[in-house]
Amino acid sequence: MNSSEVESPLPQQVYLRRRSPSAVYTSPLDRSDLSFYLGLLVVSVASIATRFYRISEPNHIAWDETHFGKHASWYIQGKFFFDVHPPLGKLIIAVAGVLTGYNGSFEFTEPGLKYEDTPYVGMRVVCAVMGLLVVPLGYLTVWELVKSTTAAFITGVIILCETGTLILSQYILLDPPLLFFVMAAAYTTVKFTNCRHEPFDLEWWYWLSLSGMFIACAFSVKWVGLFVIALVGLTTIKDLWDMLGDLKMPVRVLATHFFGRALCLIVWPVTIYLSIFFFHFIVLSNSGNGDGFFSSEFQSTLVGNELYDQKVPEFVAYGSVVTLKNHRGGGGLLHSHAHLYPEELGEYQQQQVTAYTHKDDNNKWLVKKANSSRAERGSEEEDAAGEEVEFVRSGDWISLEHTMTHRNLHSHVQKAPMTQAHYQVTGYGEGGVGDVNDYWVVETVGGVTGEKIRTVASLIRLRHVTMGCYLHSHSIQLPKWGWEQLEVTCNPRAGDKNSLWNVEGNINEKLPMVSFEFYKPSFLSKFLEAHIVMAESNNNMKPKEGEVTSRPWHWPLNIQGQLFSGGDYRVYLLGNPVIFWGSDVLILVFLSITAAKLMAEQRGVSLADITGLLNRFVSAGLWLLLGWALHYLPFYLMGRVLYFHHYFPALLFCCMLGGTVLEFCIRVLTIFVHPSLKGVFYHSAVVLVLAVLIGSFIVFQPLAYGMTGLKADSPDSPYHSMKWLSYWDI
């Protein structure tokens, strides 16, 4: 056989037949700087118009404005409060309020309350400014990724016409600054990546520093900003990995790349984050309703708190009136009130004992010897007037009498209301007289038997004398009958960290006083404690009775919205269904195109004229898909209560991916169009896409700008045509 006739073991490369000298159409718009700036101007002006339209309506508190408006008021007043989110977003709102004449006096008590003469619009305007910038940032990010003005413009219009994003941008919420900082971080990261061919020049450092600043700001608004940090981090790791494989790059240059990124993406963001909390603590220097969430040491730094600049007895003595603080992040004060446990919990319908995170006279307990009644102790003290008091020591048997109801801290063999493996703790007796189940042994942690119990400094356990269980509290809330306060139980398991307590308040006129200055913590101690409290509270957020919540799988399907404003002016947070469902389909289209590309490459098929276009498209699409996944999928792992608005950072990446896919598909379809008609086909298809987007916005804009009259359920309602799904409460 002739050698030329021997079949090659390698597959022959297959080429797609060219239909024209330039099979893929490129719009003149993509080759013009003027069109780029004109497109950016159009989407920016439209974003301003749509976000500022009816910005003052409704003229009452809408949804979570009751929380974040209240937080802004407390910043202005300097009153300490607790929130599960970091400070930056609320600080921005507070500064906006101050600059526009708001003095922090309005009571943001509940949704629906009229603002009357309160200058609230300024705070909404600043939120709207941050919300409207999301549109041009989406435009710029897509242009940097695919260098297509058309794709960027389609993306801008998609975000512009998305009704849910519009609604979130118009109110006093944390969502506008969060969305802005996430998008700014994405844009600056892409911009920095595009500077890789000229490393270490001024522009390279500029964009890298901005990227670090924006990821810090996103995380400083809400901890879900961690997802954009992950996106930037993975992008950085890939870049460094590629450099590591470049054997032509000197080690010194590689090290400079590494340390430059470490400086700007780790050290710089951490510095910003710490600085924001430092400012937060300086501003909130006065006692407020958030004091009780924090330790006694922390509270001693707050002006007006009973522990601030105060002198208290150093040790606890019999006859002292004390408050006991559960020594964990977000732990409450031992509390009781005159309400009884419900009958259905068992035969012992005794007084409730809970943990409460706010200051209250119902937190006060009188310390007695275990074998003395209140009346006996009183007469003994009268007889021994002037004698030295007796201190409480580790190993003592004590009883604690609630000063408001004169019932003793008590436990017995009955299951706790929420934690069935523990025993119930109650208030029992009359006039301070109870039984042996009121006795507790004081045990100091890390101490020795017989040592005195110090105010604040001593960590103690209270062990029940007859059952051997330990006084315990945790983050589990009681139902409405327990005023949603924290459950207190008697835990049979020794060594549980939630069974640790410390004496916070200590009143005894017979004891000498010492300054509380000794207990004040450092900034880093306060910073760490704040994060422990925030993390625990965040993880244990549960839905309130009657509250509308949702699950992550609902969100891309746009199944259920959230009522922002009820009554005569209804605003309903719901995504534009054309954009939501269209974006879902376009994700599948992108995955199909990527799979087809991989299979074609595996089979040795050359994609001829679309190779460069396809590679850029897939690279950009994978990055945007990763951004969507990182901002969406982690919610499936969260045990806390979730709401529809949590999806919107992910949605922005989905919108950018959607604009990119649409333009790519239109361009690829021009391959099959006659050369003379390519331009007409391409621009007609783009106009059709834009018309559908704008048309859908016109149909669904009442969701954002307010609905009055009959609800959409009624055939006579002007909004009846909007009710595409029965789940939508519009």
C-alpha positions in Angstrom: 0.0 0.0 0.0 1.2 3.5 -0.9 2.3 5.4 2.2 0.2 8.3 1.0 -2.8 6.1 1.3 -2.3 5.1 4.9 -5.0 6.5 7.0 -3.8 9.0 9.7 -4.6 7.9 13.3 -5.4 11.6 14.1 -8.9 12.9 13.3 -9.0 15.4 10.4 -10.1 18.9 11.3 -13.5 19.8 10.1 -14.2 23.4 8.9 -17.6 25.2 8.8 -18.2 26.4 5.3 -17.9 30.1 4.9 -21.0 31.8 3.7 -19.4 35.1 2.9 -16.0 36.8 3.3 -17.2 38.0 6.7 -19.8 35.6 8.0 -20.4 37.2 11.4 -21.9 40.7 11.3 -20.3 43.5 13.4 -22.5 46.5 14.0 -21.0 49.9 13.2 -22.2 50.8 16.7 -19.5 48.5 18.1 -16.8 50.4 16.2 -17.8 53.9 17.3 -16.7 55.7 20.5 -19.6 58.1 19.9 -22.2 55.2 20.1 -20.6 53.9 23.3 -20.9 57.3 25.1 -24.3 57.9 23.6 -25.6 54.5 24.8 -24.2 55.1 28.2 -25.8 58.6 28.3 -29.2 57.2 27.3 -29.4 54.4 29.9 -28.0 56.8 32.6 -30.6 59.5 31.9 -33.4 56.9 31.7 -32.2 55.4 35.0 -32.3 58.9 36.6 -35.8 59.4 35.3 -37.2 56.1 36.4 -35.6 56.0 39.8 -36.6 59.6 40.7 -40.1 59.4 39.4 -42.6 59.7 42.3 -39.7 59.3 44.8 -41.8 61.0 47.5 -44.6 58.4 47.2 -45.9 56.9 49.3 -45.6 59.6 51.9 -45.6 57.0 54.7 -43.2 54.3 56.0 -42.9 51.5 53.5 -41.8 48.0 54.6 -38.3 47.9 56.1 -38.0 51.7 56.1 -39.3 51.3 59.7 -36.0 49.6 60.6 -33.4 51.5 58.6 -35.0 54.9 59.0 -35.0 54.2 62.8 -31.4 53.2 62.6 -30.5 56.4 60.8 -32.4 58.4 63.6 -30.3 56.7 66.3 -27.1 57.5 64.4 -28.1 61.1 64.3 -29.0 61.0 68.0 -25.8 59.0 68.9 -27.9 56.3 70.6 -26.4 52.8 70.6 -28.5 50.1 68.9 -28.0 46.6 67.6 -28.5 45.4 64.1 -27.5 42.2 62.4 -25.9 44.1 59.5 -22.6 46.1 59.5 -22.9 49.9 59.7 -22.0 51.4 56.4 -25.4 51.4 54.7 -27.1 52.9 57.7 -24.4 55.5 58.1 -24.9 56.6 54.5 -28.6 56.9 55.1 -27.9 58.9 58.3 -25.5 61.3 56.6 -28.1 61.8 53.9 -30.7 62.6 56.5 -28.4 65.2 58.2 -27.4 66.8 54.9 -31.1 67.2 53.9 -32.4 68.6 57.2 -33.5 65.6 59.1 -32.8 65.8 62.9 -33.5 62.2 63.8 -36.7 62.9 65.8 -39.2 61.0 63.8 -40.4 57.7 65.3 -40.2 55.0 62.6 -42.6 52.8 64.6 -44.4 50.8 61.9 -45.1 50.6 58.2 -47.9 52.9 57.1 -47.1 55.7 59.5 -47.4 59.1 57.7 -44.2 61.1 57.5 -46.1 64.4 57.7 -43.5 67.2 57.9 -40.5 65.0 58.3 -37.9 65.6 55.6 -37.6 62.0 54.5 -37.2 62.5 50.8 -33.5 63.3 51.1 -32.8 59.8 52.4 -34.8 58.2 49.7 -33.0 60.3 47.1 -29.5 59.2 48.2 -30.7 55.6 48.1 -32.1 56.2 44.6 -28.8 57.7 43.4 -27.0 54.5 44.4 -29.7 52.4 42.9 -29.7 54.3 39.6 -25.9 53.9 39.2 -26.4 50.1 39.0 -27.7 50.6 35.4 -24.7 52.4 33.9 -22.4 50.0 35.9 -24.1 47.0 34.2 -23.6 48.7 30.9 -19.9 49.4 31.5 -19.2 45.9 32.9 -20.6 44.1 29.9 -18.8 46.4 27.5 -15.5 45.7 29.3 -16.2 41.9 29.1 -17.3 41.6 25.4 -16.4 45.0 23.8 -19.9 45.3 22.3 -21.8 48.5 22.7 -25.0 46.7 21.6 -24.6 44.0 24.3 -23.9 46.7 26.9 -26.9 48.7 25.8 -29.3 45.7 25.9 -27.9 44.9 29.4 -28.5 48.5 30.5 -32.1 48.3 29.3 -32.7 45.0 31.0 -31.6 46.3 34.4 -33.4 49.6 33.7 -36.7 47.8 33.0 -36.5 45.3 35.9 -39.3 46.5 38.2 -38.0 44.7 41.4 -34.6 46.5 41.1 -36.4 49.8 40.5 -38.6 49.3 43.7 -35.6 48.5 45.9 -33.9 51.6 44.6 -36.6 54.0 45.7 -36.8 53.5 49.5 -34.7 53.9 52.7 -33.2 50.5 52.6 -29.8 48.8 52.6 -30.4 47.2 49.2 -29.5 50.3 47.0 -26.0 50.7 48.6 -25.5 46.9 48.5 -26.4 46.6 44.9 -24.2 49.6 44.0 -21.1 48.4 45.8 -21.5 44.8 44.4 -21.8 46.2 40.8 -19.0 48.7 41.4 -16.8 45.8 42.7 -17.6 43.7 39.6 -16.9 46.6 37.2 -13.6 47.6 38.8 -12.4 44.0 38.9 -13.1 43.5 35.2 -11.5 46.9 34.4 -8.4 45.9 36.4 -8.2 42.5 34.6 -8.2 44.4 31.3 -5.1 46.3 32.5 -3.1 43.1 32.9 -0.9 43.9 29.8 0.4 47.0 31.5 1.0 46.0 35.1 2.1 48.3 37.9 1.3 51.5 36.1 -0.9 54.1 37.7 -4.1 52.9 36.0 -3.4 49.3 37.2 -3.0 50.4 40.8 -6.0 52.7 40.5 -8.5 50.0 39.4 -7.0 47.4 41.8 -7.4 49.8 44.8 -10.9 50.7 43.8 -11.8 47.0 43.5 -10.5 46.4 47.1 -12.4 49.5 48.3 -15.7 48.4 46.8 -15.6 44.8 48.1 -14.9 46.2 51.5 -17.9 48.6 51.2 -20.2 45.8 50.0 -19.3 43.6 53.0 -19.7 46.7 55.2 -23.3 47.1 54.2 -24.4 43.4 54.5 -22.4 40.3 55.0 -23.7 38.9 51.7 -21.1 41.2 50.3 -18.9 38.2 51.0 -20.1 36.7 47.8 -18.6 39.4 45.6 -15.4 39.1 47.7 -15.5 35.4 46.7 -15.9 36.4 43.0 -13.0 38.8 43.1 -10.9 36.4 45.0 -11.5 33.5 42.6 -10.7 35.9 39.7 -7.5 36.9 41.4 -6.5 33.3 42.1 -7.0 32.4 38.5 -4.9 35.3 37.3 -2.1 34.4 39.7 -2.3 30.7 38.6 -1.9 31.7 35.0 1.1 33.8 35.8 2.6 31.0 37.8 2.5 28.9 34.6 4.2 31.6 32.6 7.8 30.4 32.8 9.0 33.6 31.1 7.8 35.7 34.0 10.6 36.4 36.5 9.9 35.3 40.1 10.4 38.9 41.3 7.6 40.1 39.0 5.4 37.2 40.1 6.0 38.1 43.7 5.2 41.8 43.0 1.9 40.7 41.5 1.1 38.6 44.5 1.9 41.3 47.1 0.2 44.0 45.1 -3.0 42.1 45.1 -2.6 41.1 48.8 -2.1 44.8 49.7 -5.1 46.1 47.7 -7.5 43.2 48.1 -6.8 42.1 51.7 -5.0 44.7 53.7 -6.8 47.7 52.2 -10.3 46.3 52.5 -9.7 45.1 56.1 -8.5 48.6 57.0 -11.6 50.1 55.5 -13.9 47.6 57.3 -12.2 48.2 60.7 -12.3 52.0 60.2 -16.1 51.9 59.5 -16.7 50.1 62.8 -14.3 52.4 64.6 -16.4 55.4 63.4 -19.6 53.4 64.2 -18.5 53.1 67.9 -17.6 56.7 68.1 -20.9 57.9 66.7 -23.0 55.6 68.8 -21.4 56.6 72.1 -24.6 57.0 74.1 -26.7 54.3 75.7 -29.6 53.0 73.7 -32.0 50.1 73.3 -29.2 47.8 72.0 -27.1 47.8 75.1 -28.6 44.5 76.5 -27.3 42.5 73.5 -23.7 43.1 74.6 -21.6 42.2 77.5 -21.3 44.2 80.7 -17.8 45.3 79.7 -19.1 46.6 76.4 -21.9 48.5 78.1 -19.5 50.2 80.4 -18.3 52.3 77.4 -21.7 53.8 76.6 -22.6 57.2 78.1 -25.8 57.0 80.1 -25.6 53.2 80.7 -25.9 52.3 84.4 -22.4 50.8 84.0 -20.8 53.8 82.4 -18.4 55.8 84.7 -20.1 54.2 87.6 -18.9 52.7 90.9 -20.3 49.4 91.9 -19.5 46.9 94.6 -16.6 44.8 93.6 -18.1 41.7 95.2 -21.6 40.2 95.6 -23.0 39.8 99.1 -26.2 38.4 100.5 -28.8 41.1 100.3 -27.5 42.5 97.1 -29.9 43.2 94.2 -28.2 41.9 91.0 -28.8 41.4 87.3 -27.4 38.3 85.7 -26.2 38.4 82.1 -26.0 35.2 80.0 -22.3 35.3 79.0 -22.6 34.6 75.2 -22.8 36.7 72.2 -26.2 38.3 72.2 -27.1 36.8 75.6 -29.9 38.3 77.5 -30.5 39.2 81.1 -32.2 36.8 83.5 -35.8 38.1 83.5 -39.2 37.2 84.9 -42.7 38.8 84.8 -46.1 38.1 86.2 -47.3 36.1 83.2 -47.6 32.3 83.6 -46.6 29.4 81.3 -49.6 28.2 79.3 -51.6 25.2 80.7 -50.7 23.0 77.7 -47.1 22.9 78.7 -47.8 20.7 81.7 -49.3 20.5 85.2 -47.1 23.3 86.7 -48.6 26.6 85.5 -46.0 28.8 87.2 -44.5 32.2 86.4 -42.4 32.6 83.3 -38.6 33.0 83.5 -36.9 34.2 80.3 -33.8 36.1 79.1 -34.4 39.6 77.9 -32.0 41.8 75.9 -33.2 45.1 77.1 -32.9 46.9 80.5 -35.9 46.4 82.7 -36.7 46.3 86.4 -38.0 42.8 85.9 -34.3 41.8 85.4 -33.5 42.4 89.1 -33.0 39.5 91.6 -32.4 39.6 95.3 -29.6 37.2 96.5 -30.5 35.2 99.6 -29.0 32.3 101.4 -30.6 29.0 100.4 -32.1 28.4 103.9 -33.4 31.8 104.6 -36.8 33.3 103.7 -37.1 36.9 102.8 -38.8 37.8 106.1 -36.2 36.0 108.2 -33.4 37.7 106.3 -34.9 41.1 106.9 -35.2 40.6 110.6 -31.6 39.3 110.9 -30.3 42.3 109.0 -32.1 44.6 111.4 -30.6 42.9 114.4 -27.1 42.9 112.9 -27.2 46.5 111.7 -23.7 47.8 111.4 -22.1 44.4 111.2 -20.0 43.3 108.3 -22.0 41.8 105.4 -21.5 38.2 104.3 -20.1 37.7 100.7 -21.4 35.1 98.2 -18.6 32.6 97.5 -18.1 29.8 95.0 -19.8 26.6 96.4 -22.5 28.5 98.3 -26.1 27.5 98.1 -28.2 30.5 97.2 -31.7 31.4 96.2 -32.7 34.3 93.9 -35.9 36.2 94.6 -37.4 38.2 91.8 -37.7 41.7 93.2 -40.9 42.7 91.3 -43.0 39.6 92.0 -41.2 38.1 95.0 -41.1 34.7 93.5 -37.9 32.6 93.6 -35.9 31.2 90.7 -37.1 27.6 90.5 -36.8 24.4 88.5 -38.5 21.0 88.5 -38.8 17.8 86.6 -40.9 19.1 83.7 -39.7 19.6 80.1 -38.7 23.1 79.0 -41.2 24.7 76.6 -39.0 24.7 73.5 -35.9 22.6 74.3 -37.5 19.3 75.4 -34.2 17.8 76.6 -33.9 20.5 79.3 -36.0 21.2 82.3 -38.4 24.1 82.9 -37.3 27.1 84.9 -40.0 29.2 86.6 -40.8 31.7 89.3 -42.3 30.0 92.4 -43.4 30.8 95.9 -45.1 33.7 97.6 -43.3 36.6 99.4 -39.9 35.0 98.8 -40.9 31.7 100.4 -40.7 28.6 98.2 -39.3 25.1 98.5 -36.0 23.2 98.1 -36.3 23.4 94.2 -35.4 27.1 94.6 -31.8 26.3 95.7 -28.8 26.8 93.4 -25.1 26.1 93.9 -22.8 28.9 92.7 -19.8 27.6 90.7 -17.0 29.9 89.4 -15.4 28.9 86.1 -11.6 28.5 86.5 -11.9 29.5 90.2 -11.6 27.7 93.5 -14.2 26.8 96.1 -14.7 29.6 98.6 -13.6 32.5 96.4 -15.7 35.6 96.4 -18.0 36.3 93.4 -16.9 39.5 91.6 -19.2 41.8 89.7 -18.8 41.4 86.0 -15.4 39.7 86.2 -16.5 36.3 87.7 -17.9 33.7 85.2 -20.3 31.5 87.1 -22.6 28.6 86.7 -25.8 28.1 88.7 -26.3 24.3 89.4 -29.7 23.2 90.6 -29.3 21.5 94.0 -31.8 18.7 93.6 -31.6 17.9 89.9 -27.9 18.8 89.1 -28.9 20.7 86.0 -27.5 24.2 85.1 -29.3 27.5 84.5 -29.1 28.0 80.8 -30.2 30.3 78.0 -29.7 30.4 74.3 -30.9 32.1 71.1 -34.2 30.2 70.9 -37.2 32.5 71.2 -40.4 31.7 73.0 -43.7 32.1 71.1 -46.1 35.1 71.5 -47.2 33.9 74.9 -43.6 34.4 76.1 -43.3 37.8 74.4 -40.8 36.3 71.9 -38.1 36.6 74.6 -35.3 34.1 74.9 -35.9 30.7 76.5 -34.3 30.0 79.9 -34.0 26.3 80.9 -32.1 24.0 83.3 -29.6 22.0 81.2 -28.7 18.6 82.4 -25.4 18.7 80.5 -22.5 20.2 82.3 -20.0 22.3 80.5 -22.4 24.0 78.0 -21.0 27.4 77.2 -24.5 28.8 77.2 -24.8 28.0 80.9 -22.3 30.7 81.8 -23.4 33.9 83.5 -21.9 37.0 85.1 -23.2 39.5 87.5 -23.8 42.7 85.6 -25.6 45.0 88.0 -25.0 44.9 91.8 -26.8 47.2 94.3 -25.8 47.0 97.9 -25.5 50.2 100.0 -23.4 48.4 102.6 -20.6 47.5 100.3 -17.7 49.8 99.2 -17.7 50.9 95.5 -15.0 50.5 92.9 -14.7 52.2 89.5 -16.1 50.4 86.4 -13.3 51.9 84.3 -11.3 48.8 85.0 -13.7 46.7 82.9 -13.8 48.8 79.8 -12.7 46.8 76.7 -10.4 47.8 73.8 -11.7 48.6 70.3 -10.7 45.2 69.0 -12.5 43.5 71.9 -15.7 45.5 71.1 -15.2 44.7 67.4 -15.0 41.0 67.9 -17.9 40.9 70.4 -20.1 42.9 67.9 -19.4 40.3 65.3 -20.1 37.4 67.5 -23.5 38.9 68.5 -24.3 39.8 64.8 -23.4 36.3 63.6 -25.5 34.5 66.2 -28.5 36.8 65.8 -28.2 36.5 62.0 -28.2 32.7 62.0 -31.1 32.6 64.4 -33.4 35.0 62.6 -36.8 33.3 62.2 -40.0 34.4 60.5 -42.4 36.4 62.6 -46.0 35.3 62.9 -47.9 36.1 59.7 -44.7 37.3 57.9 -44.3 36.6 54.2 -41.1 34.7 53.5 -39.8 32.7 50.6 -37.3 29.9 49.7 -34.4 30.3 47.2 -36.0 28.1 44.6 -38.9 30.6 44.4 -36.7 33.5 43.4 -35.6 32.8 39.8 -39.2 31.7 39.1 -40.6 35.0 40.4 -43.3 33.0 42.2 -44.0 35.3 45.1 -43.4 39.0 45.8 -43.3 41.2 48.9 -45.8 43.9 49.8 -43.9 47.1 50.3 -46.9 49.4 50.8 -50.5 48.5 51.5 -53.8 50.3 51.8 -54.7 52.9 49.2 -51.2 53.1 47.7 -50.0 49.6 47.0 -46.4 48.9 46.0 -45.5 45.2 45.4 -41.9 44.0 45.1 -42.1 41.7 42.1 -39.6 41.1 39.3 -40.5 41.9 35.8 -41.6 38.4 34.7 -40.4 38.9 31.1 -36.9 39.6 32.4 -36.9 37.1 35.2 -38.2 34.2 33.2 -36.2 35.3 30.1 -33.0 35.4 32.1 -33.7 31.9 33.4 -34.0 30.7 29.8 -30.9 32.6 28.7 -28.9 30.8 31.4 -29.9 27.5 29.8 -29.1 28.9 26.3 -25.6 29.9 27.5 -25.0 26.5 29.0 -26.1 24.9 25.8 -23.8 27.1 23.7 -20.9 26.4 26.0 -21.5 22.6 25.9 -21.7 22.8 22.1 -18.4 24.6 21.9 -16.7 22.0 24.1 -18.1 19.2 22.0 -17.0 20.9 18.8 -13.5 21.3 20.1 -13.4 17.7 21.3 -14.4 16.6 17.8 -11.8 18.8 16.2 -14.4 21.1 14.5 -13.0 24.5 13.6 -15.6 27.2 14.2 -13.9 29.4 11.6 -15.0 33.0 11.8 -16.8 32.9 15.1 -13.9 31.4 17.1 -12.7 34.7 18.6 -16.2 35.9 19.2 -17.2 32.6 20.8 -14.1 32.4 23.0 -14.7 36.0 24.3 -18.4 35.3 24.8 -17.9 32.0 26.7 -15.2 33.5 28.9 -17.4 36.5 29.8 -20.4 34.4 30.3 -18.7 31.9 32.6 -17.5 34.8 34.8 -21.0 36.3 35.0 -22.5 32.9 35.6 -20.1 32.4 38.4 -21.1 35.8 39.9 -24.8 34.7 39.7 -24.1 31.3 41.3 -22.0 32.8 44.1 -24.7 35.3 45.0 -27.5 32.8 44.8 -26.6 29.2 45.6 -25.2 29.8 49.2 -28.8 30.7 50.3 -29.7 27.1 50.0 -27.3 26.4 52.9 -28.7 29.1 55.2 -31.0 28.2 58.1 -32.1 31.8 58.8 -35.3 33.4 57.4 -35.0 34.5 53.8 -36.8 37.0 51.7 -37.3 37.7 48.0 -35.0 40.7 48.0 -32.0 38.5 48.8 -32.0 37.4 45.2 -31.4 40.8 43.5 -27.5 40.9 43.7 -27.6 37.6 41.8 -30.2 38.9 39.5 -27.9 41.7 38.3 -25.3 39.1 37.2 -28.1 37.2 35.5 -29.2 40.4 33.7 -25.7 41.0 32.5 -25.4 37.5 31.2 -28.8 37.8 29.5 -27.7 40.9 27.6 -24.5 39.2 26.5 -26.3 36.1 25.4 -29.0 38.0 23.5 -26.5 40.0 21.5 -24.3 37.0 20.8 -27.3 34.9 19.5 -28.5 37.8 17.2 -25.0 38.2 15.8 -24.5 34.4 15.2 -27.9 34.3 13.4 -26.6 36.8 10.9 -24.3 34.0 9.6 -27.4 32.6 7.9 -28.7 35.9 6.5 -27.7 37.2 3.0 -24.8 39.7 3.3 -26.9 42.5 2.0 -29.5 42.0 4.7 -27.2 41.3 7.7 -27.3 44.9 9.0 -31.1 45.1 8.6 -31.6 41.8 10.4 -29.2 42.5 13.2 -30.6 45.9 14.1 -34.2 44.8 13.6 -33.6 42.0 16.1 -32.0 44.4 18.6 -34.9 46.8 18.2 -37.4 43.9 18.8 -35.6 42.9 21.9 -35.6 46.4 23.2 -39.3 46.9 22.4 -40.2 43.8 24.3 -38.2 44.9 27.3 -39.6 48.5 27.3 -43.1 47.1 26.7 -42.9 44.8 29.6 -41.8 47.7 31.8 -44.8 49.8 30.7 -47.1 46.9 31.6 -45.6 46.2 35.0 -44.5 49.7 36.1 -47.6 50.1 38.4 -45.9 47.6 40.7 -43.3 50.3 41.5 -45.1 53.5 41.0 -48.2 52.6 43.1 -51.5 50.9 42.5 -54.9 52.2 43.7 -58.4 50.9 43.6 -59.4 47.3 43.0 -56.8 44.6 43.3 -55.8 42.6 40.2 -58.0 39.7 41.3 -61.0 41.6 40.1 -61.8 41.5 36.3 -62.7 45.2 36.6 -59.3 46.2 38.0 -57.0 48.1 35.7 -54.2 45.7 36.9 -56.1 42.5 36.1 -53.9 41.9 33.0 -50.8 42.0 35.2 -51.9 39.0 37.3 -50.0 36.3 35.4 -49.7 34.0 38.4 -52.3 33.4 41.2 -49.5 33.7 43.8 -49.0 37.4 43.1 -50.9 39.5 45.6 -51.3 42.6 43.4 
